[in-house]
Amino acid sequence: MSVWSGVRQRVEALRAHGAHGRVFGVSEHGFALDPALTADELADLEAYLGVTLPEEYRSFLTEVGAGGAGPTYGVFPVRREPDGTWRWHGDGAELTSVPLLATPFPVQRIGSAALAELQQSCPDEADFGDEEAFDTAMQAHEERVEALLWDDALTAGAICLEHIGCAQRTWLVVSGPARGQMWDDARVDELDLRPVVGPGGSAPVTFAAWYLRWLDAAERAVS
């Protein structure tokens, strides 16, 4: 039996329930799901991306939907564009670099010392005698942040799938040793990506566990 058996029906039941205010983010997706992809559409998507997607996500696309209802503001839907290309739609979806999806996602991340140094180097306006000098120092700091945290190489081999809010996002790793895992992205707070983990900080969470955990919680919230 598929891990997704009955899942679309469960989401549709939540949509029909009407108690949407009890579940965070539903104002954005309304418990609505895009149509599922056909087998031919999935094959075309993977040919365009140049990778075979992790099994849990690829079966979600064909058995549940191409995106929509899901954790926080929903799973970014992937859609074929009029020119035949494919792209994800959502706040931050453009961060996914399709040319880098076959490159292994880097599990060796930025060191804590480098991150601490970056945060400590953030200028304090009180230390500057005039606004122009502060603005110059802040611009230099932002350039350091950009260089350290926002290089596309840091998210190679991963797809941005969710906007959590306040410019924080969640990625699905599709290439490399972390393939199938979900990773939190709080770079807006000058932090590196880190894996989503299970209760008590246990093993990294895969796509199905991530999605079904949300669905279970949503059903409890409206019951």
N, C-alpha and C positions, 0 to 999 in steps of 0.2 A: 504494500500500500504506500502511495506517495505521501511524503511529509505534508503536501499541500492539499490532501483530500479534504473537501468540505470548507476550505479556507475562504474561497470567494463567497460562498453562501453565508459564512459567518460575518464577513464584512458587510455584505448586503443587508443582513438582519440588523446590524448596528445602524446602518443608514436609515432603515425603516423605523427604528426605535424612536428616534426623535430627541433623545436626551443628549444632544451633542455638546452642550455646555459643560458636561462633566469630564470631557476628555480633551486634554491640551492639544491644540493645533488643528482641531477638527474644523474650525472656522475657515481654514485654508483649503483642506481637501474634501470636507463634507462626507467622509467615508466613501467617496466615489473612486472607482478603479477604471483605468483605461482598459479597453478590450485586450485580451491575451493575444500574443503573437502566434501566428501559424508556424508550422515547422519550416516552411519556406522562408518566412520572414526572419525567423531566428537564424537560419543558415545565411541569409543575406546580411544580417546584422553582424554576425561573427566574421564573415568574409570581409566586410568593410573594416572591422576593427583589427583584424589580423590576429585574433586570439580566440580560443575556446573559453567561454565564460565559466566560472565555477558552477558546478552542477546545481547547487541549491538555488542560485539566482537564475540560471537559464531555465530551470523547470518552473520557477515562479513566473517567469515571463510567458510561458506557454500554458500554464495551468491556472494562474490566478489573474494576472494582468501585467501590462507593460509598465505599470507604475500607478501612482495615485495614493490612496489611503495607506497610512503607515505611521511609523513613529514620528512624533512631533508634527512637523508640517507636511509629512508624507514622503513617499519614495519618488524621486524624480522620474517622471515617465520618459522612456526612450521612444522616439518616433522617427519614422523615415520622412525625410524632407522631400519637397517636390523635385529636387535635382538628383534624388537617389541616395544621398548621403544620410547618415543617421546622427542624431544628437539627443542628449538629455536636456530636459527643460526644467528650470528651477533656479532659485537664487544661489548662484555659485556653481551651477552645472557646467558653465563654460571653463571652469578650472581644470576639467578633465582634458588631458592631452592625448588625443587618439594616437598620434604617431609614437607615443612612448608606452602604450599599453602592453606591448610585448616585452618591454624591458622589466627585469625583476624589480619589484618594489623593495626599496632599501630598508631592511630591518635593523641595520646598525644606524642609529639616529644621532642627532646633534647631542653632544655631551652636556651634562648639567652645568658644568663650569662655564661653558661658552654662553649658555642661556642666562646664567646668573650675571655674568659680566655684561651681557647686553642689557639686561634690565637695570643694573646698577648704573650704567652709563647714560640712562635717559636723563636729559637735562631738566633741572628744576628752575623754573622761571625766577624764583627768589634769588638765585645765585647770579643773575645777570643784571647789569646796570641799565640796559635799555632793551626795548622790545625787538629791535632789529637783530641784535646779537643773539638773543634767545631764539628767534626764528631761524637764524643761520645754524645754530647748534642743533635745533630740533630737526631741521631738514637733513643734516648730516646723520643724525641718529636714525631717522626713518630710512635713509639709504642703507645703513648697516643692517637694519631689520629686514629690508627687502632682499639684500644679498644673502643673508644667513637663512632666512625662513621661507622665502617665497620663490626659490628656484624650482622650476618644473621637475627637476631631477628628484626632489624630495617626495613627489607624489607619482613618479613614474610607476607604471604597472598597477594603477588603481583608478577607480571611477568614483567621482563625487556623487553621492546618491541622496543626501539629505541635508536640509538646512535646519539647524536646531534653533536658531535665533541669535541675535547679536553677533552675526557674522561667524558663528561657529557651525561646523559641518561634520558630516560623517562620510567616510570613504569605504568602498569595498575593494579589497586587494584581489587582482585577477592574475597576477604573474609573480613568480618567485616563491620562496619558502613560506610566506605568510598568505598564500593564495586561499581565498575563501573567507578570510577574516575581515571584520569590521574595525575601522580605526577612527577614533575621535580626532578632530582637527580644531584646536584652540589657538591657532597661530595669531589670531587677532589679539590675544592676550600675551603675545610673545612667548608662547610655549610650543613645543614640537608636537607632532602627531603621536598618539599612543593607542595601543589596542583597546577596544572595548572588551571588558572582562565580565565574567559571570559573577554570581553572588560570592561575596567574601574575597574578591580579587582572584578568582580561580582562573581556569584556562580561557584564552581568548575566545570571543563569541563569533560564530559564523553567521552568515546571512539569515538562515532559517531560524536559528535561536533568537536572533535580534528581532526579527519580524514577529515571530510567534509570542515572544515575551510581551511585546506591545499589544498584540491582539488579545491575549489573556487578560492583561491589565485593563484594556478598554471594556471588555465584557464585564469584568468585575465592577467597573466604575458606573456602568449604566444599569446594573442589576438591582 
